[in-house]
Amino acid sequence: MQKKIYVAGMFDDDTAAKVGDAVKVVSGVTNVVANASKAQVLVDFDEGVAGIEDAINKAIRRYNGLLIKQGIEDATNHIADLLYDFPSMV
């Protein structure tokens, strides 16, 4: 079976490659094409494998969760740097 999955936050080729790699390791997945310009992953998989669609979605969510966590850490560090550089903003 083939399915297109839209992935929020997948805007660059590096991220698309990492999402594709996360999906490729799911048992039963036969092919993955991640396209950053369309923010989607095209997945070919064996629908006879129990729970495969859930496993694919979990792999994408897990990777997206890491991106969100990293984004929050980056934003927090940026704010801390600004407050250090401009203490009068406090």
Buried (B, 14 or more C-beta within 10 A) or exposed (E): EEEEBEBEEBEEEEBBEBBBEBBBEBEBBEEBBBBBEEBBBBBEBEEEEEEBBEBBEEBBEEBBEEBEEEEEEEEEEEEEEEEEEEEEEE
